[in-house]
């Protein structure tokens, strides 16, 4: 019985290692090729994993890309959730800072650009990313609440989600047109998101009172 348990544990460990190899190989290929040029067999070959094992873990390349997307989305959420150290005078500054973090993240990660905002991103991945944008909208709200007292806004989570989506659209258009997010489209994304949020938030918000230590 103990031997059976050990064997299962070994197989599980080997499976985890092979999944990791496949995801790492997919990242590597996405840095070199366009998303629609990569097959699951290509990833398996790069990872040094048998084709049969690759198809055991993932139904197809879209399934693998979805798993990789979950990783990159988590990395993006961590980057946006870091404390803001830049000077903040008004709530619009917080939005600009967070959107610039998004721009920096995408510019440094061709993998994320392809999986999240690229012209060849499959609809299934775009839908997956929409769910992640809900979490990103929550982070925008939390970051604002660090500095300001927010008014009661009906359906607040949806409002911040839509603001993120509006900026995301500008990013997508920029990548479609030039392959990256240009400074001009970065400014457009901030302008559009702030204008939308400005229909729910006053131009000036009261600063959060710091609690005495």
MODELLER restraints for C-alpha pairs under 7 A, 6 or more apart:
rsr = mdl.restraints
at = mdl.atoms
rsr.add(forms.Gaussian(group=physical.xy_distance, feature=features.Distance(at['CA:18:A'], at['CA:49:A']), mean=6.88, stdev=0.5))
rsr.add(forms.Gaussian(group=physical.xy_distance, feature=features.Distance(at['CA:21:A'], at['CA:47:A']), mean=5.45, stdev=0.5))
rsr.add(forms.Gaussian(group=physical.xy_distance, feature=features.Distance(at['CA:22:A'], at['CA:43:A']), mean=6.23, stdev=0.5))
rsr.add(forms.Gaussian(group=physical.xy_distance, feature=features.Distance(at['CA:22:A'], at['CA:44:A']), mean=6.32, stdev=0.5))
rsr.add(forms.Gaussian(group=physical.xy_distance, feature=features.Distance(at['CA:22:A'], at['CA:47:A']), mean=5.48, stdev=0.5))
rsr.add(forms.Gaussian(group=physical.xy_distance, feature=features.Distance(at['CA:23:A'], at['CA:68:A']), mean=6.12, stdev=0.5))
rsr.add(forms.Gaussian(group=physical.xy_distance, feature=features.Distance(at['CA:25:A'], at['CA:43:A']), mean=5.72, stdev=0.5))
rsr.add(forms.Gaussian(group=physical.xy_distance, feature=features.Distance(at['CA:25:A'], at['CA:46:A']), mean=5.69, stdev=0.5))
rsr.add(forms.Gaussian(group=physical.xy_distance, feature=features.Distance(at['CA:25:A'], at['CA:47:A']), mean=5.22, stdev=0.5))
rsr.add(forms.Gaussian(group=physical.xy_distance, feature=features.Distance(at['CA:26:A'], at['CA:43:A']), mean=5.59, stdev=0.5))
rsr.add(forms.Gaussian(group=physical.xy_distance, feature=features.Distance(at['CA:27:A'], at['CA:111:A']), mean=6.24, stdev=0.5))
rsr.add(forms.Gaussian(group=physical.xy_distance, feature=features.Distance(at['CA:30:A'], at['CA:111:A']), mean=5.46, stdev=0.5))
rsr.add(forms.Gaussian(group=physical.xy_distance, feature=features.Distance(at['CA:31:A'], at['CA:110:A']), mean=5.88, stdev=0.5))
rsr.add(forms.Gaussian(group=physical.xy_distance, feature=features.Distance(at['CA:31:A'], at['CA:111:A']), mean=6.00, stdev=0.5))
rsr.add(forms.Gaussian(group=physical.xy_distance, feature=features.Distance(at['CA:35:A'], at['CA:114:A']), mean=6.47, stdev=0.5))
rsr.add(forms.Gaussian(group=physical.xy_distance, feature=features.Distance(at['CA:35:A'], at['CA:120:A']), mean=6.70, stdev=0.5))
rsr.add(forms.Gaussian(group=physical.xy_distance, feature=features.Distance(at['CA:36:A'], at['CA:120:A']), mean=6.62, stdev=0.5))
rsr.add(forms.Gaussian(group=physical.xy_distance, feature=features.Distance(at['CA:39:A'], at['CA:61:A']), mean=5.82, stdev=0.5))
rsr.add(forms.Gaussian(group=physical.xy_distance, feature=features.Distance(at['CA:40:A'], at['CA:60:A']), mean=6.22, stdev=0.5))
rsr.add(forms.Gaussian(group=physical.xy_distance, feature=features.Distance(at['CA:40:A'], at['CA:61:A']), mean=4.74, stdev=0.5))
rsr.add(forms.Gaussian(group=physical.xy_distance, feature=features.Distance(at['CA:41:A'], at['CA:51:A']), mean=6.11, stdev=0.5))
rsr.add(forms.Gaussian(group=physical.xy_distance, feature=features.Distance(at['CA:44:A'], at['CA:50:A']), mean=6.30, stdev=0.5))
rsr.add(forms.Gaussian(group=physical.xy_distance, feature=features.Distance(at['CA:44:A'], at['CA:51:A']), mean=5.86, stdev=0.5))
rsr.add(forms.Gaussian(group=physical.xy_distance, feature=features.Distance(at['CA:44:A'], at['CA:54:A']), mean=6.11, stdev=0.5))
rsr.add(forms.Gaussian(group=physical.xy_distance, feature=features.Distance(at['CA:58:A'], at['CA:64:A']), mean=5.75, stdev=0.5))
rsr.add(forms.Gaussian(group=physical.xy_distance, feature=features.Distance(at['CA:66:A'], at['CA:125:A']), mean=6.28, stdev=0.5))
rsr.add(forms.Gaussian(group=physical.xy_distance, feature=features.Distance(at['CA:69:A'], at['CA:115:A']), mean=6.30, stdev=0.5))
rsr.add(forms.Gaussian(group=physical.xy_distance, feature=features.Distance(at['CA:72:A'], at['CA:112:A']), mean=6.28, stdev=0.5))
rsr.add(forms.Gaussian(group=physical.xy_distance, feature=features.Distance(at['CA:73:A'], at['CA:132:A']), mean=6.73, stdev=0.5))
rsr.add(forms.Gaussian(group=physical.xy_distance, feature=features.Distance(at['CA:77:A'], at['CA:136:A']), mean=6.32, stdev=0.5))
rsr.add(forms.Gaussian(group=physical.xy_distance, feature=features.Distance(at['CA:80:A'], at['CA:98:A']), mean=6.26, stdev=0.5))
rsr.add(forms.Gaussian(group=physical.xy_distance, feature=features.Distance(at['CA:80:A'], at['CA:101:A']), mean=6.51, stdev=0.5))
rsr.add(forms.Gaussian(group=physical.xy_distance, feature=features.Distance(at['CA:81:A'], at['CA:139:A']), mean=6.19, stdev=0.5))
rsr.add(forms.Gaussian(group=physical.xy_distance, feature=features.Distance(at['CA:88:A'], at['CA:94:A']), mean=6.61, stdev=0.5))
rsr.add(forms.Gaussian(group=physical.xy_distance, feature=features.Distance(at['CA:90:A'], at['CA:204:A']), mean=6.63, stdev=0.5))
rsr.add(forms.Gaussian(group=physical.xy_distance, feature=features.Distance(at['CA:91:A'], at['CA:144:A']), mean=6.51, stdev=0.5))
rsr.add(forms.Gaussian(group=physical.xy_distance, feature=features.Distance(at['CA:91:A'], at['CA:205:A']), mean=6.89, stdev=0.5))
rsr.add(forms.Gaussian(group=physical.xy_distance, feature=features.Distance(at['CA:92:A'], at['CA:194:A']), mean=6.47, stdev=0.5))
rsr.add(forms.Gaussian(group=physical.xy_distance, feature=features.Distance(at['CA:94:A'], at['CA:144:A']), mean=6.40, stdev=0.5))
rsr.add(forms.Gaussian(group=physical.xy_distance, feature=features.Distance(at['CA:96:A'], at['CA:190:A']), mean=5.78, stdev=0.5))
rsr.add(forms.Gaussian(group=physical.xy_distance, feature=features.Distance(at['CA:99:A'], at['CA:190:A']), mean=6.70, stdev=0.5))
rsr.add(forms.Gaussian(group=physical.xy_distance, feature=features.Distance(at['CA:103:A'], at['CA:181:A']), mean=6.67, stdev=0.5))
rsr.add(forms.Gaussian(group=physical.xy_distance, feature=features.Distance(at['CA:106:A'], at['CA:112:A']), mean=6.16, stdev=0.5))
rsr.add(forms.Gaussian(group=physical.xy_distance, feature=features.Distance(at['CA:106:A'], at['CA:113:A']), mean=5.54, stdev=0.5))
rsr.add(forms.Gaussian(group=physical.xy_distance, feature=features.Distance(at['CA:107:A'], at['CA:180:A']), mean=6.62, stdev=0.5))
rsr.add(forms.Gaussian(group=physical.xy_distance, feature=features.Distance(at['CA:107:A'], at['CA:181:A']), mean=6.92, stdev=0.5))
rsr.add(forms.Gaussian(group=physical.xy_distance, feature=features.Distance(at['CA:114:A'], at['CA:121:A']), mean=6.27, stdev=0.5))
rsr.add(forms.Gaussian(group=physical.xy_distance, feature=features.Distance(at['CA:115:A'], at['CA:121:A']), mean=5.67, stdev=0.5))
rsr.add(forms.Gaussian(group=physical.xy_distance, feature=features.Distance(at['CA:115:A'], at['CA:125:A']), mean=6.89, stdev=0.5))
rsr.add(forms.Gaussian(group=physical.xy_distance, feature=features.Distance(at['CA:116:A'], at['CA:126:A']), mean=6.37, stdev=0.5))
rsr.add(forms.Gaussian(group=physical.xy_distance, feature=features.Distance(at['CA:116:A'], at['CA:129:A']), mean=6.40, stdev=0.5))
rsr.add(forms.Gaussian(group=physical.xy_distance, feature=features.Distance(at['CA:117:A'], at['CA:171:A']), mean=6.94, stdev=0.5))
rsr.add(forms.Gaussian(group=physical.xy_distance, feature=features.Distance(at['CA:117:A'], at['CA:172:A']), mean=4.96, stdev=0.5))
rsr.add(forms.Gaussian(group=physical.xy_distance, feature=features.Distance(at['CA:118:A'], at['CA:172:A']), mean=6.40, stdev=0.5))
rsr.add(forms.Gaussian(group=physical.xy_distance, feature=features.Distance(at['CA:118:A'], at['CA:175:A']), mean=6.32, stdev=0.5))
rsr.add(forms.Gaussian(group=physical.xy_distance, feature=features.Distance(at['CA:118:A'], at['CA:176:A']), mean=6.72, stdev=0.5))
rsr.add(forms.Gaussian(group=physical.xy_distance, feature=features.Distance(at['CA:119:A'], at['CA:176:A']), mean=5.54, stdev=0.5))
rsr.add(forms.Gaussian(group=physical.xy_distance, feature=features.Distance(at['CA:133:A'], at['CA:161:A']), mean=6.19, stdev=0.5))
rsr.add(forms.Gaussian(group=physical.xy_distance, feature=features.Distance(at['CA:133:A'], at['CA:164:A']), mean=6.64, stdev=0.5))
rsr.add(forms.Gaussian(group=physical.xy_distance, feature=features.Distance(at['CA:134:A'], at['CA:161:A']), mean=5.16, stdev=0.5))
rsr.add(forms.Gaussian(group=physical.xy_distance, feature=features.Distance(at['CA:137:A'], at['CA:157:A']), mean=6.82, stdev=0.5))
rsr.add(forms.Gaussian(group=physical.xy_distance, feature=features.Distance(at['CA:137:A'], at['CA:160:A']), mean=4.75, stdev=0.5))
rsr.add(forms.Gaussian(group=physical.xy_distance, feature=features.Distance(at['CA:137:A'], at['CA:161:A']), mean=4.55, stdev=0.5))
rsr.add(forms.Gaussian(group=physical.xy_distance, feature=features.Distance(at['CA:137:A'], at['CA:164:A']), mean=6.10, stdev=0.5))
rsr.add(forms.Gaussian(group=physical.xy_distance, feature=features.Distance(at['CA:138:A'], at['CA:157:A']), mean=6.49, stdev=0.5))
rsr.add(forms.Gaussian(group=physical.xy_distance, feature=features.Distance(at['CA:138:A'], at['CA:160:A']), mean=6.95, stdev=0.5))
rsr.add(forms.Gaussian(group=physical.xy_distance, feature=features.Distance(at['CA:141:A'], at['CA:160:A']), mean=6.82, stdev=0.5))
rsr.add(forms.Gaussian(group=physical.xy_distance, feature=features.Distance(at['CA:147:A'], at['CA:207:A']), mean=5.80, stdev=0.5))
rsr.add(forms.Gaussian(group=physical.xy_distance, feature=features.Distance(at['CA:147:A'], at['CA:208:A']), mean=5.18, stdev=0.5))
rsr.add(forms.Gaussian(group=physical.xy_distance, feature=features.Distance(at['CA:148:A'], at['CA:205:A']), mean=6.16, stdev=0.5))
rsr.add(forms.Gaussian(group=physical.xy_distance, feature=features.Distance(at['CA:148:A'], at['CA:206:A']), mean=5.69, stdev=0.5))
rsr.add(forms.Gaussian(group=physical.xy_distance, feature=features.Distance(at['CA:148:A'], at['CA:207:A']), mean=4.35, stdev=0.5))
rsr.add(forms.Gaussian(group=physical.xy_distance, feature=features.Distance(at['CA:148:A'], at['CA:208:A']), mean=4.52, stdev=0.5))
rsr.add(forms.Gaussian(group=physical.xy_distance, feature=features.Distance(at['CA:149:A'], at['CA:205:A']), mean=6.60, stdev=0.5))
rsr.add(forms.Gaussian(group=physical.xy_distance, feature=features.Distance(at['CA:149:A'], at['CA:206:A']), mean=5.73, stdev=0.5))
rsr.add(forms.Gaussian(group=physical.xy_distance, feature=features.Distance(at['CA:149:A'], at['CA:207:A']), mean=6.17, stdev=0.5))
rsr.add(forms.Gaussian(group=physical.xy_distance, feature=features.Distance(at['CA:149:A'], at['CA:208:A']), mean=5.49, stdev=0.5))
rsr.add(forms.Gaussian(group=physical.xy_distance, feature=features.Distance(at['CA:153:A'], at['CA:200:A']), mean=6.77, stdev=0.5))
rsr.add(forms.Gaussian(group=physical.xy_distance, feature=features.Distance(at['CA:163:A'], at['CA:193:A']), mean=4.92, stdev=0.5))
rsr.add(forms.Gaussian(group=physical.xy_distance, feature=features.Distance(at['CA:163:A'], at['CA:196:A']), mean=6.50, stdev=0.5))
rsr.add(forms.Gaussian(group=physical.xy_distance, feature=features.Distance(at['CA:163:A'], at['CA:197:A']), mean=6.59, stdev=0.5))
rsr.add(forms.Gaussian(group=physical.xy_distance, feature=features.Distance(at['CA:164:A'], at['CA:193:A']), mean=6.95, stdev=0.5))
rsr.add(forms.Gaussian(group=physical.xy_distance, feature=features.Distance(at['CA:166:A'], at['CA:192:A']), mean=6.73, stdev=0.5))
rsr.add(forms.Gaussian(group=physical.xy_distance, feature=features.Distance(at['CA:166:A'], at['CA:193:A']), mean=5.92, stdev=0.5))
rsr.add(forms.Gaussian(group=physical.xy_distance, feature=features.Distance(at['CA:167:A'], at['CA:189:A']), mean=4.36, stdev=0.5))
rsr.add(forms.Gaussian(group=physical.xy_distance, feature=features.Distance(at['CA:167:A'], at['CA:190:A']), mean=6.59, stdev=0.5))
rsr.add(forms.Gaussian(group=physical.xy_distance, feature=features.Distance(at['CA:167:A'], at['CA:192:A']), mean=6.74, stdev=0.5))
rsr.add(forms.Gaussian(group=physical.xy_distance, feature=features.Distance(at['CA:167:A'], at['CA:193:A']), mean=5.72, stdev=0.5))
rsr.add(forms.Gaussian(group=physical.xy_distance, feature=features.Distance(at['CA:170:A'], at['CA:185:A']), mean=6.24, stdev=0.5))
rsr.add(forms.Gaussian(group=physical.xy_distance, feature=features.Distance(at['CA:170:A'], at['CA:188:A']), mean=6.86, stdev=0.5))
rsr.add(forms.Gaussian(group=physical.xy_distance, feature=features.Distance(at['CA:170:A'], at['CA:189:A']), mean=5.31, stdev=0.5))
rsr.add(forms.Gaussian(group=physical.xy_distance, feature=features.Distance(at['CA:171:A'], at['CA:181:A']), mean=5.87, stdev=0.5))
rsr.add(forms.Gaussian(group=physical.xy_distance, feature=features.Distance(at['CA:171:A'], at['CA:185:A']), mean=6.81, stdev=0.5))
rsr.add(forms.Gaussian(group=physical.xy_distance, feature=features.Distance(at['CA:174:A'], at['CA:180:A']), mean=6.18, stdev=0.5))
rsr.add(forms.Gaussian(group=physical.xy_distance, feature=features.Distance(at['CA:174:A'], at['CA:181:A']), mean=5.22, stdev=0.5))
rsr.add(forms.Gaussian(group=physical.xy_distance, feature=features.Distance(at['CA:174:A'], at['CA:182:A']), mean=6.54, stdev=0.5))
rsr.add(forms.Gaussian(group=physical.xy_distance, feature=features.Distance(at['CA:174:A'], at['CA:185:A']), mean=6.16, stdev=0.5))
rsr.add(forms.Gaussian(group=physical.xy_distance, feature=features.Distance(at['CA:175:A'], at['CA:181:A']), mean=5.75, stdev=0.5))
